[in-house]
Amino acid sequence: MIKVNKILNTCSACPSQWEGTTEDNQNIYVRYRWGHLSICFRPSGDEIFDLDYGDTFDGFMDYPTLKKLTAEIIEFPEHEYETY
């Protein structure tokens, strides 16, 4: 299980995206666009999670949905941060 300590919503829609830091100080990038959710480590680009979800033109995902879809692999904080 990957534990994320901080997560910041950097864009709310089209795409919905977040940037965060794991408990072992790795940076992650989360993006939901075109009905596809992907999460990867930065800067390596190594993918952590990959899921087609919703319609082809979907680009909005709220934080509770992100947490629900990734709960078996990633533990996100209870709330997203507005600033680091």
PDB file of N, CA, C and O in Angstrom:
ATOM      1  N   MET A   1       0.848  -1.177   0.000  1.00  0.00           N
ATOM      2  CA  MET A   1       0.000   0.000   0.000  1.00  0.00           C
ATOM      3  C   MET A   1       0.895   1.242   0.000  1.00  0.00           C
ATOM      4  O   MET A   1       1.832   1.349   0.791  1.00  0.00           O
ATOM      5  N   ILE A   2       0.593   2.158  -0.886  1.00  0.00           N
ATOM      6  CA  ILE A   2       1.307   3.430  -0.956  1.00  0.00           C
ATOM      7  C   ILE A   2       0.543   4.437  -0.103  1.00  0.00           C
ATOM      8  O   ILE A   2      -0.661   4.622  -0.281  1.00  0.00           O
ATOM      9  N   LYS A   3       1.241   5.084   0.818  1.00  0.00           N
ATOM     10  CA  LYS A   3       0.595   6.074   1.676  1.00  0.00           C
ATOM     11  C   LYS A   3       1.016   7.477   1.234  1.00  0.00           C
ATOM     12  O   LYS A   3       2.204   7.795   1.175  1.00  0.00           O
ATOM     13  N   VAL A   4       0.019   8.302   0.927  1.00  0.00           N
ATOM     14  CA  VAL A   4       0.260   9.677   0.509  1.00  0.00           C
ATOM     15  C   VAL A   4       0.054  10.591   1.716  1.00  0.00           C
ATOM     16  O   VAL A   4      -0.998  10.554   2.355  1.00  0.00           O
ATOM     17  N   ASN A   5       1.053  11.405   2.024  1.00  0.00           N
ATOM     18  CA  ASN A   5       0.968  12.315   3.167  1.00  0.00           C
ATOM     19  C   ASN A   5       0.268  13.617   2.826  1.00  0.00           C
ATOM     20  O   ASN A   5      -0.539  14.122   3.606  1.00  0.00           O
ATOM     21  N   LYS A   6       0.578  14.155   1.663  1.00  0.00           N
ATOM     22  CA  LYS A   6      -0.022  15.415   1.224  1.00  0.00           C
ATOM     23  C   LYS A   6      -0.450  15.288  -0.222  1.00  0.00           C
ATOM     24  O   LYS A   6       0.230  14.669  -1.040  1.00  0.00           O
ATOM     25  N   ILE A   7      -1.609  15.896  -0.525  1.00  0.00           N
ATOM     26  CA  ILE A   7      -2.108  15.890  -1.903  1.00  0.00           C
ATOM     27  C   ILE A   7      -2.745  17.235  -2.180  1.00  0.00           C
ATOM     28  O   ILE A   7      -3.525  17.736  -1.370  1.00  0.00           O
ATOM     29  N   LEU A   8      -2.424  17.814  -3.300  1.00  0.00           N
ATOM     30  CA  LEU A   8      -2.896  19.139  -3.686  1.00  0.00           C
ATOM     31  C   LEU A   8      -3.639  19.045  -5.012  1.00  0.00           C
ATOM     32  O   LEU A   8      -3.102  18.517  -5.986  1.00  0.00           O
ATOM     33  N   ASN A   9      -4.865  19.551  -5.059  1.00  0.00           N
ATOM     34  CA  ASN A   9      -5.621  19.583  -6.302  1.00  0.00           C
ATOM     35  C   ASN A   9      -5.094  20.753  -7.129  1.00  0.00           C
ATOM     36  O   ASN A   9      -5.243  21.910  -6.737  1.00  0.00           O
ATOM     37  N   THR A  10      -4.483  20.452  -8.265  1.00  0.00           N
ATOM     38  CA  THR A  10      -3.891  21.496  -9.106  1.00  0.00           C
ATOM     39  C   THR A  10      -4.788  21.905 -10.262  1.00  0.00           C
ATOM     40  O   THR A  10      -4.539  22.922 -10.910  1.00  0.00           O
ATOM     41  N   CYS A  11      -5.837  21.118 -10.527  1.00  0.00           N
ATOM     42  CA  CYS A  11      -6.817  21.461 -11.559  1.00  0.00           C
ATOM     43  C   CYS A  11      -8.078  20.663 -11.267  1.00  0.00           C
ATOM     44  O   CYS A  11      -8.018  19.450 -11.066  1.00  0.00           O
ATOM     45  N   SER A  12      -9.225  21.345 -11.244  1.00  0.00           N
ATOM     46  CA  SER A  12     -10.446  20.661 -10.825  1.00  0.00           C
ATOM     47  C   SER A  12     -11.149  19.893 -11.944  1.00  0.00           C
ATOM     48  O   SER A  12     -11.872  18.936 -11.668  1.00  0.00           O
ATOM     49  N   ALA A  13     -10.953  20.289 -13.187  1.00  0.00           N
ATOM     50  CA  ALA A  13     -11.637  19.580 -14.273  1.00  0.00           C
ATOM     51  C   ALA A  13     -10.950  19.775 -15.606  1.00  0.00           C
ATOM     52  O   ALA A  13     -10.377  20.826 -15.895  1.00  0.00           O
ATOM     53  N   CYS A  14     -11.027  18.727 -16.408  1.00  0.00           N
ATOM     54  CA  CYS A  14     -10.547  18.711 -17.801  1.00  0.00           C
ATOM     55  C   CYS A  14      -9.087  19.130 -17.962  1.00  0.00           C
ATOM     56  O   CYS A  14      -8.820  20.100 -18.672  1.00  0.00           O
ATOM     57  N   PRO A  15      -8.171  18.472 -17.363  1.00  0.00           N
ATOM     58  CA  PRO A  15      -8.314  17.283 -16.541  1.00  0.00           C
ATOM     59  C   PRO A  15      -8.400  17.620 -15.050  1.00  0.00           C
ATOM     60  O   PRO A  15      -7.955  18.682 -14.613  1.00  0.00           O
ATOM     61  N   SER A  16      -8.972  16.712 -14.292  1.00  0.00           N
ATOM     62  CA  SER A  16      -8.827  16.783 -12.832  1.00  0.00           C
ATOM     63  C   SER A  16      -7.438  16.250 -12.542  1.00  0.00           C
ATOM     64  O   SER A  16      -7.063  15.183 -13.029  1.00  0.00           O
ATOM     65  N   GLN A  17      -6.671  16.991 -11.749  1.00  0.00           N
ATOM     66  CA  GLN A  17      -5.324  16.515 -11.437  1.00  0.00           C
ATOM     67  C   GLN A  17      -4.890  16.943 -10.049  1.00  0.00           C
ATOM     68  O   GLN A  17      -5.325  17.962  -9.512  1.00  0.00           O
ATOM     69  N   TRP A  18      -4.014  16.122  -9.494  1.00  0.00           N
ATOM     70  CA  TRP A  18      -3.462  16.340  -8.174  1.00  0.00           C
ATOM     71  C   TRP A  18      -1.975  16.042  -8.213  1.00  0.00           C
ATOM     72  O   TRP A  18      -1.501  15.255  -9.032  1.00  0.00           O
ATOM     73  N   GLU A  19      -1.246  16.688  -7.306  1.00  0.00           N
ATOM     74  CA  GLU A  19       0.161  16.373  -7.096  1.00  0.00           C
ATOM     75  C   GLU A  19       0.341  16.137  -5.612  1.00  0.00           C
ATOM     76  O   GLU A  19      -0.266  16.822  -4.789  1.00  0.00           O
ATOM     77  N   GLY A  20       1.181  15.165  -5.268  1.00  0.00           N
ATOM     78  CA  GLY A  20       1.337  14.834  -3.865  1.00  0.00           C
ATOM     79  C   GLY A  20       2.695  14.265  -3.546  1.00  0.00           C
ATOM     80  O   GLY A  20       3.560  14.105  -4.408  1.00  0.00           O
ATOM     81  N   THR A  21       2.850  13.961  -2.247  1.00  0.00           N
ATOM     82  CA  THR A  21       4.080  13.387  -1.724  1.00  0.00           C
ATOM     83  C   THR A  21       3.735  12.179  -0.868  1.00  0.00           C
ATOM     84  O   THR A  21       2.837  12.234  -0.028  1.00  0.00           O
ATOM     85  N   THR A  22       4.457  11.092  -1.090  1.00  0.00           N
ATOM     86  CA  THR A  22       4.230   9.880  -0.310  1.00  0.00           C
ATOM     87  C   THR A  22       5.001   9.942   1.000  1.00  0.00           C
ATOM     88  O   THR A  22       5.821  10.836   1.207  1.00  0.00           O
ATOM     89  N   GLU A  23       4.731   8.982   1.885  1.00  0.00           N
ATOM     90  CA  GLU A  23       5.411   8.964   3.179  1.00  0.00           C
ATOM     91  C   GLU A  23       6.911   8.742   3.035  1.00  0.00           C
ATOM     92  O   GLU A  23       7.668   9.087   3.942  1.00  0.00           O
ATOM     93  N   ASP A  24       7.363   8.170   1.911  1.00  0.00           N
ATOM     94  CA  ASP A  24       8.805   7.996   1.690  1.00  0.00           C
ATOM     95  C   ASP A  24       9.363   9.064   0.732  1.00  0.00           C
ATOM     96  O   ASP A  24      10.374   8.855   0.062  1.00  0.00           O
ATOM     97  N   ASN A  25       8.671  10.209   0.691  1.00  0.00           N
ATOM     98  CA  ASN A  25       9.113  11.408  -0.045  1.00  0.00           C
ATOM     99  C   ASN A  25       9.212  11.250  -1.559  1.00  0.00           C
ATOM    100  O   ASN A  25      10.043  11.899  -2.195  1.00  0.00           O
ATOM    101  N   GLN A  26       8.381  10.404  -2.134  1.00  0.00           N
ATOM    102  CA  GLN A  26       8.295  10.333  -3.589  1.00  0.00           C
ATOM    103  C   GLN A  26       7.150  11.232  -4.045  1.00  0.00           C
ATOM    104  O   GLN A  26       6.114  11.321  -3.386  1.00  0.00           O
ATOM    105  N   ASN A  27       7.346  11.887  -5.163  1.00  0.00           N
ATOM    106  CA  ASN A  27       6.303  12.742  -5.723  1.00  0.00           C
ATOM    107  C   ASN A  27       5.387  11.904  -6.605  1.00  0.00           C
ATOM    108  O   ASN A  27       5.842  11.034  -7.348  1.00  0.00           O
ATOM    109  N   ILE A  28       4.072  12.184  -6.510  1.00  0.00           N
ATOM    110  CA  ILE A  28       3.122  11.498  -7.376  1.00  0.00           C
ATOM    111  C   ILE A  28       2.313  12.527  -8.151  1.00  0.00           C
ATOM    112  O   ILE A  28       2.148  13.673  -7.732  1.00  0.00           O
ATOM    113  N   TYR A  29       1.822  12.081  -9.281  1.00  0.00           N
ATOM    114  CA  TYR A  29       0.987  12.897 -10.153  1.00  0.00           C
ATOM    115  C   TYR A  29      -0.251  12.085 -10.498  1.00  0.00           C
ATOM    116  O   TYR A  29      -0.149  10.942 -10.943  1.00  0.00           O
ATOM    117  N   VAL A  30      -1.434  12.685 -10.289  1.00  0.00           N
ATOM    118  CA  VAL A  30      -2.715  12.034 -10.545  1.00  0.00           C
ATOM    119  C   VAL A  30      -3.425  12.828 -11.636  1.00  0.00           C
ATOM    120  O   VAL A  30      -3.480  14.056 -11.577  1.00  0.00           O
ATOM    121  N   ARG A  31      -3.965  12.134 -12.623  1.00  0.00           N
ATOM    122  CA  ARG A  31      -4.648  12.818 -13.727  1.00  0.00           C
ATOM    123  C   ARG A  31      -5.856  12.000 -14.169  1.00  0.00           C
ATOM    124  O   ARG A  31      -5.775  10.785 -14.348  1.00  0.00           O
ATOM    125  N   TYR A  32      -6.979  12.699 -14.340  1.00  0.00           N
ATOM    126  CA  TYR A  32      -8.189  12.070 -14.882  1.00  0.00           C
ATOM    127  C   TYR A  32      -8.649  12.891 -16.081  1.00  0.00           C
ATOM    128  O   TYR A  32      -9.068  14.040 -15.939  1.00  0.00           O
ATOM    129  N   ARG A  33      -8.567  12.290 -17.253  1.00  0.00           N
ATOM    130  CA  ARG A  33      -8.929  12.961 -18.506  1.00  0.00           C
ATOM    131  C   ARG A  33      -9.335  11.897 -19.508  1.00  0.00           C
ATOM    132  O   ARG A  33      -8.791  10.792 -19.504  1.00  0.00           O
ATOM    133  N   TRP A  34     -10.292  12.227 -20.369  1.00  0.00           N
ATOM    134  CA  TRP A  34     -10.771  11.315 -21.407  1.00  0.00           C
ATOM    135  C   TRP A  34     -11.281   9.998 -20.813  1.00  0.00           C
ATOM    136  O   TRP A  34     -11.175   8.947 -21.444  1.00  0.00           O
ATOM    137  N   GLY A  35     -11.839  10.061 -19.588  1.00  0.00           N
ATOM    138  CA  GLY A  35     -12.361   8.862 -18.952  1.00  0.00           C
ATOM    139  C   GLY A  35     -11.279   7.907 -18.481  1.00  0.00           C
ATOM    140  O   GLY A  35     -11.534   6.714 -18.314  1.00  0.00           O
ATOM    141  N   HIS A  36     -10.072   8.417 -18.266  1.00  0.00           N
ATOM    142  CA  HIS A  36      -8.938   7.586 -17.869  1.00  0.00           C
ATOM    143  C   HIS A  36      -8.244   8.189 -16.650  1.00  0.00           C
ATOM    144  O   HIS A  36      -7.829   9.348 -16.674  1.00  0.00           O
ATOM    145  N   LEU A  37      -8.122   7.400 -15.591  1.00  0.00           N
ATOM    146  CA  LEU A  37      -7.423   7.816 -14.374  1.00  0.00           C
ATOM    147  C   LEU A  37      -6.052   7.168 -14.359  1.00  0.00           C
ATOM    148  O   LEU A  37      -5.926   5.950 -14.480  1.00  0.00           O
ATOM    149  N   SER A  38      -5.024   7.994 -14.210  1.00  0.00           N
ATOM    150  CA  SER A  38      -3.668   7.455 -14.111  1.00  0.00           C
ATOM    151  C   SER A  38      -2.937   8.139 -12.964  1.00  0.00           C
ATOM    152  O   SER A  38      -3.127   9.325 -12.698  1.00  0.00           O
ATOM    153  N   ILE A  39      -2.102   7.364 -12.298  1.00  0.00           N
ATOM    154  CA  ILE A  39      -1.289   7.871 -11.194  1.00  0.00           C
ATOM    155  C   ILE A  39       0.118   7.352 -11.412  1.00  0.00           C
ATOM    156  O   ILE A  39       0.324   6.162 -11.651  1.00  0.00           O
ATOM    157  N   CYS A  40       1.092   8.259 -11.329  1.00  0.00           N
ATOM    158  CA  CYS A  40       2.471   7.848 -11.541  1.00  0.00           C
ATOM    159  C   CYS A  40       3.407   8.592 -10.589  1.00  0.00           C
ATOM    160  O   CYS A  40       3.066   9.633 -10.028  1.00  0.00           O
ATOM    161  N   PHE A  41       4.594   8.019 -10.430  1.00  0.00           N
ATOM    162  CA  PHE A  41       5.643   8.695  -9.683  1.00  0.00           C
ATOM    163  C   PHE A  41       6.287   9.732 -10.595  1.00  0.00           C
ATOM    164  O   PHE A  41       6.373   9.535 -11.807  1.00  0.00           O
ATOM    165  N   ARG A  42       6.734  10.823 -10.016  1.00  0.00           N
ATOM    166  CA  ARG A  42       7.462  11.852 -10.742  1.00  0.00           C
ATOM    167  C   ARG A  42       8.853  11.967 -10.174  1.00  0.00           C
ATOM    168  O   ARG A  42       8.991  11.814  -8.961  1.00  0.00           O
ATOM    169  N   PRO A  43       9.867  12.213 -10.915  1.00  0.00           N
ATOM    170  CA  PRO A  43       9.884  12.476 -12.347  1.00  0.00           C
ATOM    171  C   PRO A  43      10.008  11.218 -13.201  1.00  0.00           C
ATOM    172  O   PRO A  43      10.016  11.323 -14.428  1.00  0.00           O
ATOM    173  N   SER A  44      10.103  10.038 -12.602  1.00  0.00           N
ATOM    174  CA  SER A  44      10.372   8.826 -13.386  1.00  0.00           C
ATOM    175  C   SER A  44       9.249   8.468 -14.349  1.00  0.00           C
ATOM    176  O   SER A  44       9.503   7.905 -15.414  1.00  0.00           O
ATOM    177  N   GLY A  45       7.999   8.791 -13.984  1.00  0.00           N
ATOM    178  CA  GLY A  45       6.871   8.421 -14.820  1.00  0.00           C
ATOM    179  C   GLY A  45       6.396   6.999 -14.598  1.00  0.00           C
ATOM    180  O   GLY A  45       5.487   6.537 -15.287  1.00  0.00           O
ATOM    181  N   ASP A  46       7.006   6.287 -13.634  1.00  0.00           N
ATOM    182  CA  ASP A  46       6.589   4.917 -13.335  1.00  0.00           C
ATOM    183  C   ASP A  46       5.138   4.918 -12.876  1.00  0.00           C
ATOM    184  O   ASP A  46       4.774   5.615 -11.929  1.00  0.00           O
ATOM    185  N   GLU A  47       4.320   4.135 -13.555  1.00  0.00           N
ATOM    186  CA  GLU A  47       2.893   4.124 -13.281  1.00  0.00           C
ATOM    187  C   GLU A  47       2.563   3.302 -12.033  1.00  0.00           C
ATOM    188  O   GLU A  47       3.084   2.206 -11.828  1.00  0.00           O
ATOM    189  N   ILE A  48       1.670   3.876 -11.199  1.00  0.00           N
ATOM    190  CA  ILE A  48       1.208   3.229  -9.975  1.00  0.00           C
ATOM    191  C   ILE A  48      -0.186   2.648 -10.193  1.00  0.00           C
ATOM    192  O   ILE A  48      -0.500   1.563  -9.704  1.00  0.00           O
ATOM    193  N   PHE A  49      -1.016   3.379 -10.929  1.00  0.00           N
ATOM    194  CA  PHE A  49      -2.428   3.027 -11.075  1.00  0.00           C
ATOM    195  C   PHE A  49      -2.917   3.477 -12.435  1.00  0.00           C
ATOM    196  O   PHE A  49      -2.494   4.514 -12.944  1.00  0.00           O
ATOM    197  N   ASP A  50      -3.820   2.684 -13.030  1.00  0.00           N
ATOM    198  CA  ASP A  50      -4.312   2.949 -14.377  1.00  0.00           C
ATOM    199  C   ASP A  50      -5.726   2.379 -14.478  1.00  0.00           C
ATOM    200  O   ASP A  50      -5.923   1.185 -14.254  1.00  0.00           O
ATOM    201  N   LEU A  51      -6.724   3.222 -14.816  1.00  0.00           N
ATOM    202  CA  LEU A  51      -8.100   2.750 -14.856  1.00  0.00           C
ATOM    203  C   LEU A  51      -8.933   3.563 -15.836  1.00  0.00           C
ATOM    204  O   LEU A  51      -8.912   4.793 -15.799  1.00  0.00           O
ATOM    205  N   ASP A  52      -9.659   2.888 -16.705  1.00  0.00           N
ATOM    206  CA  ASP A  52     -10.675   3.548 -17.522  1.00  0.00           C
ATOM    207  C   ASP A  52     -11.936   3.620 -16.671  1.00  0.00           C
ATOM    208  O   ASP A  52     -12.398   2.609 -16.142  1.00  0.00           O
ATOM    209  N   TYR A  53     -12.494   4.834 -16.543  1.00  0.00           N
ATOM    210  CA  TYR A  53     -13.633   5.054 -15.661  1.00  0.00           C
ATOM    211  C   TYR A  53     -14.496   6.165 -16.253  1.00  0.00           C
ATOM    212  O   TYR A  53     -14.004   7.267 -16.496  1.00  0.00           O
ATOM    213  N   GLY A  54     -15.750   5.892 -16.482  1.00  0.00           N
ATOM    214  CA  GLY A  54     -16.641   6.905 -17.033  1.00  0.00           C
ATOM    215  C   GLY A  54     -16.641   6.904 -18.547  1.00  0.00           C
ATOM    216  O   GLY A  54     -16.222   5.942 -19.191  1.00  0.00           O
ATOM    217  N   ASP A  55     -17.123   8.009 -19.102  1.00  0.00           N
ATOM    218  CA  ASP A  55     -17.240   8.155 -20.550  1.00  0.00           C
ATOM    219  C   ASP A  55     -15.955   8.692 -21.163  1.00  0.00           C
ATOM    220  O   ASP A  55     -15.102   9.244 -20.467  1.00  0.00           O
ATOM    221  N   THR A  56     -15.831   8.526 -22.454  1.00  0.00           N
ATOM    222  CA  THR A  56     -14.644   8.965 -23.187  1.00  0.00           C
ATOM    223  C   THR A  56     -14.324  10.439 -22.985  1.00  0.00           C
ATOM    224  O   THR A  56     -13.152  10.818 -22.977  1.00  0.00           O
ATOM    225  N   PHE A  57     -15.344  11.276 -22.824  1.00  0.00           N
ATOM    226  CA  PHE A  57     -15.107  12.717 -22.708  1.00  0.00           C
ATOM    227  C   PHE A  57     -15.058  13.213 -21.267  1.00  0.00           C
ATOM    228  O   PHE A  57     -14.964  14.418 -21.038  1.00  0.00           O
ATOM    229  N   ASP A  58     -15.120  12.299 -20.283  1.00  0.00           N
ATOM    230  CA  ASP A  58     -15.058  12.717 -18.877  1.00  0.00           C
ATOM    231  C   ASP A  58     -13.690  13.274 -18.534  1.00  0.00           C
ATOM    232  O   ASP A  58     -12.660  12.762 -18.970  1.00  0.00           O
ATOM    233  N   GLY A  59     -13.705  14.343 -17.737  1.00  0.00           N
ATOM    234  CA  GLY A  59     -12.465  14.952 -17.278  1.00  0.00           C
ATOM    235  C   GLY A  59     -12.595  15.531 -15.882  1.00  0.00           C
ATOM    236  O   GLY A  59     -11.685  16.209 -15.405  1.00  0.00           O
ATOM    237  N   PHE A  60     -13.730  15.270 -15.213  1.00  0.00           N
ATOM    238  CA  PHE A  60     -13.938  15.753 -13.852  1.00  0.00           C
ATOM    239  C   PHE A  60     -14.041  14.572 -12.895  1.00  0.00           C
ATOM    240  O   PHE A  60     -14.795  13.628 -13.131  1.00  0.00           O
ATOM    241  N   MET A  61     -13.276  14.639 -11.818  1.00  0.00           N
ATOM    242  CA  MET A  61     -13.368  13.644 -10.749  1.00  0.00           C
ATOM    243  C   MET A  61     -13.188  14.373  -9.424  1.00  0.00           C
ATOM    244  O   MET A  61     -12.274  15.184  -9.275  1.00  0.00           O
ATOM    245  N   ASP A  62     -14.056  14.084  -8.470  1.00  0.00           N
ATOM    246  CA  ASP A  62     -13.885  14.709  -7.157  1.00  0.00           C
ATOM    247  C   ASP A  62     -12.972  13.829  -6.289  1.00  0.00           C
ATOM    248  O   ASP A  62     -12.713  12.667  -6.603  1.00  0.00           O
ATOM    249  N   TYR A  63     -12.502  14.416  -5.205  1.00  0.00           N
ATOM    250  CA  TYR A  63     -11.543  13.739  -4.335  1.00  0.00           C
ATOM    251  C   TYR A  63     -12.122  12.468  -3.698  1.00  0.00           C
ATOM    252  O   TYR A  63     -11.429  11.451  -3.665  1.00  0.00           O
ATOM    253  N   PRO A  64     -13.365  12.484  -3.191  1.00  0.00           N
ATOM    254  CA  PRO A  64     -13.909  11.243  -2.635  1.00  0.00           C
ATOM    255  C   PRO A  64     -13.942  10.082  -3.644  1.00  0.00           C
ATOM    256  O   PRO A  64     -13.698   8.934  -3.273  1.00  0.00           O
ATOM    257  N   THR A  65     -14.238  10.374  -4.896  1.00  0.00           N
ATOM    258  CA  THR A  65     -14.242   9.329  -5.925  1.00  0.00           C
ATOM    259  C   THR A  65     -12.833   8.805  -6.163  1.00  0.00           C
ATOM    260  O   THR A  65     -12.627   7.597  -6.280  1.00  0.00           O
ATOM    261  N   LEU A  66     -11.864   9.714  -6.236  1.00  0.00           N
ATOM    262  CA  LEU A  66     -10.464   9.301  -6.394  1.00  0.00           C
ATOM    263  C   LEU A  66     -10.063   8.352  -5.274  1.00  0.00           C
ATOM    264  O   LEU A  66      -9.475   7.302  -5.529  1.00  0.00           O
ATOM    265  N   LYS A  67     -10.376   8.714  -4.048  1.00  0.00           N
ATOM    266  CA  LYS A  67     -10.018   7.876  -2.908  1.00  0.00           C
ATOM    267  C   LYS A  67     -10.695   6.508  -2.978  1.00  0.00           C
ATOM    268  O   LYS A  67     -10.071   5.486  -2.690  1.00  0.00           O
ATOM    269  N   LYS A  68     -11.958   6.492  -3.358  1.00  0.00           N
ATOM    270  CA  LYS A  68     -12.712   5.236  -3.439  1.00  0.00           C
ATOM    271  C   LYS A  68     -12.135   4.297  -4.498  1.00  0.00           C
ATOM    272  O   LYS A  68     -11.974   3.101  -4.253  1.00  0.00           O
ATOM    273  N   LEU A  69     -11.828   4.840  -5.669  1.00  0.00           N
ATOM    274  CA  LEU A  69     -11.336   4.021  -6.773  1.00  0.00           C
ATOM    275  C   LEU A  69      -9.942   3.444  -6.523  1.00  0.00           C
ATOM    276  O   LEU A  69      -9.596   2.397  -7.070  1.00  0.00           O
ATOM    277  N   THR A  70      -9.156   4.115  -5.709  1.00  0.00           N
ATOM    278  CA  THR A  70      -7.764   3.713  -5.495  1.00  0.00           C
ATOM    279  C   THR A  70      -7.513   3.106  -4.117  1.00  0.00           C
ATOM    280  O   THR A  70      -6.365   2.821  -3.774  1.00  0.00           O
ATOM    281  N   ALA A  71      -8.558   2.904  -3.325  1.00  0.00           N
ATOM    282  CA  ALA A  71      -8.428   2.516  -1.913  1.00  0.00           C
ATOM    283  C   ALA A  71      -7.630   1.235  -1.672  1.00  0.00           C
ATOM    284  O   ALA A  71      -7.007   1.097  -0.620  1.00  0.00           O
ATOM    285  N   GLU A  72      -7.634   0.316  -2.601  1.00  0.00           N
ATOM    286  CA  GLU A  72      -6.912  -0.941  -2.397  1.00  0.00           C
ATOM    287  C   GLU A  72      -5.410  -0.809  -2.631  1.00  0.00           C
ATOM    288  O   GLU A  72      -4.642  -1.686  -2.235  1.00  0.00           O
ATOM    289  N   ILE A  73      -4.986   0.280  -3.272  1.00  0.00           N
ATOM    290  CA  ILE A  73      -3.579   0.440  -3.639  1.00  0.00           C
ATOM    291  C   ILE A  73      -2.934   1.661  -2.973  1.00  0.00           C
ATOM    292  O   ILE A  73      -1.765   1.627  -2.590  1.00  0.00           O
ATOM    293  N   ILE A  74      -3.719   2.744  -2.843  1.00  0.00           N
ATOM    294  CA  ILE A  74      -3.172   4.005  -2.350  1.00  0.00           C
ATOM    295  C   ILE A  74      -4.014   4.518  -1.185  1.00  0.00           C
ATOM    296  O   ILE A  74      -5.243   4.551  -1.258  1.00  0.00           O
ATOM    297  N   GLU A  75      -3.349   4.908  -0.128  1.00  0.00           N
ATOM    298  CA  GLU A  75      -4.027   5.524   1.012  1.00  0.00           C
ATOM    299  C   GLU A  75      -3.795   7.033   0.936  1.00  0.00           C
ATOM    300  O   GLU A  75      -2.697   7.521   1.207  1.00  0.00           O
ATOM    301  N   PHE A  76      -4.843   7.758   0.564  1.00  0.00           N
ATOM    302  CA  PHE A  76      -4.763   9.211   0.491  1.00  0.00           C
ATOM    303  C   PHE A  76      -5.165   9.825   1.824  1.00  0.00           C
ATOM    304  O   PHE A  76      -5.878   9.189   2.600  1.00  0.00           O
ATOM    305  N   PRO A  77      -4.719  11.063   2.110  1.00  0.00           N
ATOM    306  CA  PRO A  77      -5.155  11.747   3.327  1.00  0.00           C
ATOM    307  C   PRO A  77      -6.672  11.960   3.312  1.00  0.00           C
ATOM    308  O   PRO A  77      -7.307  11.900   2.259  1.00  0.00           O
ATOM    309  N   GLU A  78      -7.230  12.205   4.475  1.00  0.00           N
ATOM    310  CA  GLU A  78      -8.665  12.420   4.566  1.00  0.00           C
ATOM    311  C   GLU A  78      -9.119  13.575   3.686  1.00  0.00           C
ATOM    312  O   GLU A  78     -10.156  13.493   3.027  1.00  0.00           O
ATOM    313  N   HIS A  79      -8.337  14.653   3.676  1.00  0.00           N
ATOM    314  CA  HIS A  79      -8.686  15.832   2.896  1.00  0.00           C
ATOM    315  C   HIS A  79      -7.531  16.222   1.989  1.00  0.00           C
ATOM    316  O   HIS A  79      -6.364  15.993   2.305  1.00  0.00           O
ATOM    317  N   GLU A  80      -7.878  16.811   0.867  1.00  0.00           N
ATOM    318  CA  GLU A  80      -6.834  17.352  -0.013  1.00  0.00           C
ATOM    319  C   GLU A  80      -6.434  18.724   0.513  1.00  0.00           C
ATOM    320  O   GLU A  80      -7.228  19.399   1.169  1.00  0.00           O
ATOM    321  N   TYR A  81      -5.210  19.132   0.228  1.00  0.00           N
ATOM    322  CA  TYR A  81      -4.692  20.420   0.654  1.00  0.00           C
ATOM    323  C   TYR A  81      -4.951  21.487  -0.392  1.00  0.00           C
ATOM    324  O   TYR A  81      -4.999  21.208  -1.589  1.00  0.00           O
ATOM    325  N   GLU A  82      -5.117  22.723   0.084  1.00  0.00           N
ATOM    326  CA  GLU A  82      -5.278  23.850  -0.836  1.00  0.00           C
ATOM    327  C   GLU A  82      -3.920  24.427  -1.211  1.00  0.00           C
ATOM    328  O   GLU A  82      -3.750  24.934  -2.320  1.00  0.00           O
ATOM    329  N   THR A  83      -2.957  24.359  -0.307  1.00  0.00           N
ATOM    330  CA  THR A  83      -1.582  24.791  -0.570  1.00  0.00           C
ATOM    331  C   THR A  83      -0.642  23.869   0.174  1.00  0.00           C
ATOM    332  O   THR A  83      -1.023  23.245   1.164  1.00  0.00           O
ATOM    333  N   TYR A  84       0.593  23.783  -0.309  1.00  0.00           N
ATOM    334  CA  TYR A  84       1.607  22.993   0.393  1.00  0.00           C
ATOM    335  C   TYR A  84       2.105  23.851   1.493  1.00  0.00           C
ATOM    336  O   TYR A  84       2.976  23.434   2.256  1.00  0.00           O
TER     337      TYR A  84
END
